[in-house]
Amino acid sequence: MKKVLLSALAAITLLTGSYTSAPPKVEAGVVDTAKDIITAVTAKFKDVKGHWAESIIAKAYDLELISGYKDGSFKPNGQITRAEFAAILSRTTKLPTVTNSEPFADLKDHWAGFAVNQLVAQGFINPSDYPNGFNPNTKLTRYEMMKWISNGLMNSNDSFKQAFQDTKNTLLPTPEAIRREISADKVPYLALVRGTGIVGGFEDGTLKPQNTTTRAEVSAILLRYMDVEGKSASAYPELNELREVGTTGTNLISLTGYHYTEGSFSDIRNTQITLANNSARLKIKNIIAVDAKTDDLKGVYSTLFYPKVESHQKGKFITYANLDMTSLIDKPVGNIYSQGLTSRLISFNRITDTDYVNSVGIKTFPQSALSYFKKNVENSLWTTAFLMPGRGYFITNDNQDTVAIYE
């Protein structure tokens, strides 16, 4: 028992720089409101006041998830190591505490060994991810953090295991997915934390899985994790969108309120569709919807393709179609391709903000079809359209498979 207590004290000491006194609510006995806690924490730590995570740090500290340093600092921008994150996460989870293995030889007698072994037993950490040892002092990457958390969700409620399977082929709502910078094996782990809102991404929409993470970021993310752990995956609308895209190629049903009156998008996804005038053939990989019924875009993909609502889009659902398009003619002129469309579910409208689409890496329909398309050369691109309220839409492929939706 004495050894366990000493190990726990050592963990706190090495994680924080020194053992600090108990959180404000214990110290004063009268710190009851969020405002009081923030005031007490900013008075205690010289580098927290005015930080973007000021209130978050105060709450995490009050819950005894994370502590500070002997010199009176919290170091909110300090990078987190694997060992440090393991210690904090082990205090955050509500999963039963179990330790039935010691898979890492380099953690013998290490201050974070107990916490890491606990997380392994609880399913957060997979030892096979670290075949050369845990290397506890290595800076934690955001992907590692997100993977551990996703593993925790799957072990807290079986519905997340199905959500994991459903999102293996989803489109992540981040520019890195458009640019194909995220490997397929990472996608479902990122989808779970993004779809539940545990990780929201940076201002530009990126997830930056290769980056390290900070004490402030970890405080925010683990507080959100606490709210999600143990709940049902179906309770999260944005995750439901990602699941639908992963299983069918579209989020039309989960986001818009439209329902299928015939078939399903998966029936015609990646199948050949030849335009009525034989000017081109298409394969539709995805149709992604964004809610533009108000001035504020809604949905998990709300800012991926274009972050604003144009006047002609307001009150509608904006759609973005990812097409593999092959021209069947040599010199396309005018609206020759549009003239061959028999469905309004897709269009050949381009996303007009060139600077934005270039920054994200989106290839959209060209301004000049004549100089872009070559006969029998396939091009992958995104086009945009919108759904009018109260209308039905359909599309039929060359095999006469039809999908139809109605609001």
PyMOL commands that set and color helices and strands:
alter all, ss='L'
color gray80, all
select helices_A, chain A and resi 2-16+24-28+34-44+54-62+82-92+105-107+113-122+127-129+142-156+159-166+175-178+184-195+215-228+233-235+237-248+252-256+265-268+338-340+354-360+369-372
alter helices_A, ss='H'
color red, helices_A
select strands_A, chain A and resi 259-262+273-274+280-292+316-327+378-387+392-396+402-406
alter strands_A, ss='S'
color yellow, strands_A
deselect
rebuild
show_as cartoon
